[in-house]
Amino acid sequence: MAINEIRDTIQGPITIGQDGRGYMTRCINLKEGYRNEVLSIDVYNDNVLLSNTLGAPAKAYQLFVSPYPIIPTTEELTLNDGGFTQFPNAGPMAGDEQVLYKEAAVSQFEGEGANQVTVRSNQFPSAQVAATPTTKWYSPRFYVTILWWDLPSSSIDAKFSLFMRVNQKKASGTTVSMGQYKEFLDSQCRLLTSTAVVYDPADIAGYTFPMWRYGGIRPELMISGTTALRYYNRVASNANQNMTTRGALQTAYSDATSMAAFDGAFGDPALNLPEWITLMDVGGITSGAIRQQPPPLKFADNGNTLMF
């Protein structure tokens, strides 16, 4: 086990295309055959701030640290301000498996006639969490990737410094190979992430807890005392008892599991059969008939069972 303190930079001009987007990446190599764990990570913008000029449109950047280069997606970086500030083809979300670290900043003027720029920035993990052990990976490298949005055909002088403490522990070839293969698959970035189920707020309680729509606990069917005695009354082994047939039990169990409305009791109300009598199900009743003469066991000379 060795702790490797990595100090490195990514810098150079980013040429913004006609679509207002720029891209830069840097590969930093590590030793092969190790499990790498991020102990702490910090990224510093050597240009101090994402500045802007009066009247210019909003600009933004995203910085990623990942085992493979980040591929732009069809997601948008947006401030949720009614669609006024959108940056197309952003990188993956911070919670994506391939992301070790993500940082983003947006610089814009607030509203028409504003004369002061507003800069919003965020990072994942947060500064507090990034100072503690977080993510593990197996690829013998990692990439620092920058996505930039600015005026078309402009040139951006990007300068960022990275400090990362990595705990490298020797791992078996199988473990390393499987880890690297997983990271390779994770890097095949999905173009769009949609992981939520959207509900009408008025229907949330009904979807999660149906009885909330009814306003109370679901009613239950009662069973007669005579019937209950068949299950609970303790009698002597030689005492006479009422008998029933397998077919009658199968019918009762089937009726007890009948479908019911959301505000109705489980079971069959016509026969007063609650669903909980199925807890007393006897093996061979609902699972099928038991063979009266099962096939004999066949043993080897040493006593081991060969077949049924």
Residue pairs with C-beta under 8 A, 6 or more apart in sequence:
1 167
1 168
1 169
1 170
2 167
2 168
3 39
3 165
3 166
3 167
3 168
4 30
4 165
4 166
4 167
4 168
5 163
5 164
5 165
5 166
6 28
6 162
6 163
6 164
6 165
6 166
7 161
7 162
7 163
8 26
8 28
8 144
8 161
8 162
9 46
9 159
9 160
9 161
9 162
10 24
10 25
10 26
10 144
10 146
10 158
10 160
10 162
11 46
11 157
11 158
11 159
11 160
12 24
12 157
12 158
13 155
13 156
13 157
13 158
14 22
14 23
14 24
14 146
14 148
14 155
14 156
14 158
15 22
15 153
15 155
16 22
16 148
16 149
16 150
16 151
16 152
16 153
16 154
16 155
16 156
17 152
17 153
18 152
18 153
19 88
19 152
20 87
20 149
20 150
20 151
20 152
21 72
21 88
21 89
21 147
21 148
21 149
22 146
22 147
22 148
22 149
22 150
22 156
23 72
23 145
23 146
23 147
23 148
24 145
24 146
24 148
24 158
25 69
25 70
25 143
25 144
25 145
25 146
26 143
26 144
26 145
27 69
27 141
27 142
27 143
28 141
28 142
28 143
28 144
29 140
29 141
30 36
30 140
30 141
30 142
30 166
30 168
31 140
31 168
32 140
32 176
33 140
33 170
33 171
33 173
33 176
34 138
34 140
34 168
34 169
34 170
34 171
34 176
35 136
35 137
35 138
35 168
35 169
35 170
35 171
35 175
35 176
35 179
36 136
36 137
36 138
36 139
36 142
36 166
36 167
36 168
37 133
37 135
37 136
37 166
37 167
37 168
37 169
38 100
38 101
38 133
38 134
38 135
38 136
38 164
38 165
38 166
39 132
39 133
39 165
39 166
39 167
40 130
40 131
40 132
40 133
40 164
40 165
41 65
41 100
41 101
41 125
41 130
41 134
41 162
41 163
41 164
41 165
42 127
42 130
42 131
42 162
42 163
42 164
43 63
43 65
43 101
43 103
43 123
43 160
43 161
43 162
43 163
44 160
44 161
44 162
44 163
45 105
45 159
45 160
46 159
46 160
46 161
47 157
47 158
47 159
49 107
49 119
50 59
50 60
50 61
50 105
50 106
50 107
50 119
50 121
51 107
51 117
52 58
52 59
52 107
52 108
52 109
52 117
54 109
54 115
55 109
56 109
56 151
57 108
57 151
58 85
58 87
58 106
58 107
58 108
58 109
58 149
59 106
59 107
59 108
59 148
59 149
59 150
59 151
60 77
60 87
60 104
60 105
60 106
60 107
60 148
60 149
61 104
61 105
61 146
61 147
61 148
61 149
61 158
62 77
62 90
62 91
62 102
62 103
62 104
62 146
62 147
63 101
63 102
63 103
63 104
63 144
63 145
63 146
63 160
64 70
64 91
64 92
64 99
64 100
64 101
64 102
64 143
64 144
64 145
64 146
64 147
65 99
65 100
65 101
65 102
65 142
65 143
65 144
65 145
65 162
65 164
66 98
66 99
66 100
66 142
66 143
66 145
66 187
67 98
67 100
67 137
67 138
67 139
67 141
67 142
67 143
67 183
67 187
68 98
68 139
68 143
68 183
68 184
68 186
68 187
69 143
69 145
69 187
70 91
70 92
70 98
70 143
70 145
70 147
70 189
71 91
71 187
71 189
72 89
72 90
72 91
72 147
73 89
73 90
73 91
73 92
73 189
73 190
73 191
73 192
73 193
74 89
74 191
74 192
75 89
75 90
75 91
75 92
75 93
75 191
75 192
75 193
76 86
76 87
76 88
76 89
76 90
77 86
77 87
77 90
77 104
77 106
77 149
78 85
78 86
78 87
79 85
79 106
79 108
79 120
85 106
85 108
87 106
87 149
89 147
90 147
91 102
91 145
91 147
92 98
92 99
92 189
92 190
92 193
93 99
93 193
94 102
94 124
95 124
96 186
96 189
96 193
97 183
97 186
98 183
98 186
98 187
98 189
99 124
100 134
100 135
100 137
100 142
101 123
101 124
101 125
101 130
102 123
102 124
103 121
103 122
103 123
103 124
104 121
104 122
104 123
105 119
105 120
105 121
105 122
106 119
106 120
106 121
107 117
107 118
107 119
108 117
108 118
109 115
109 116
109 117
109 118
110 116
110 118
123 130
125 134
133 167
137 179
137 183
138 171
138 175
138 176
138 179
138 180
138 183
139 179
139 180
139 183
139 184
144 160
144 162
146 158
146 160
148 156
148 158
150 156
171 179
199 207
205 212
205 213
206 212
206 213
210 262
211 217
211 218
211 262
211 263
213 262
214 262
214 263
218 263
218 264
218 265
218 266
219 263
219 264
219 265
220 265
220 266
220 274
221 265
221 266
221 267
221 268
221 269
221 272
221 273
221 274
222 272
222 274
223 272
223 273
223 274
223 277
224 272
230 241
230 242
230 244
231 277
231 280
235 241
246 285
246 289
249 282
249 285
250 285
250 286
252 271
252 273
252 277
253 277
253 278
253 281
253 285
253 286
255 267
255 268
255 271
255 273
256 266
256 267
256 268
256 273
256 274
256 275
256 276
256 277
256 278
257 266
257 267
257 275
257 278
258 267
258 268
260 266
260 267
265 274
266 274
266 275
267 273
267 274
267 275
283 290
284 290
294 308
295 308
297 305
297 307
297 308
298 305
298 306
298 307
299 305
299 306
300 306
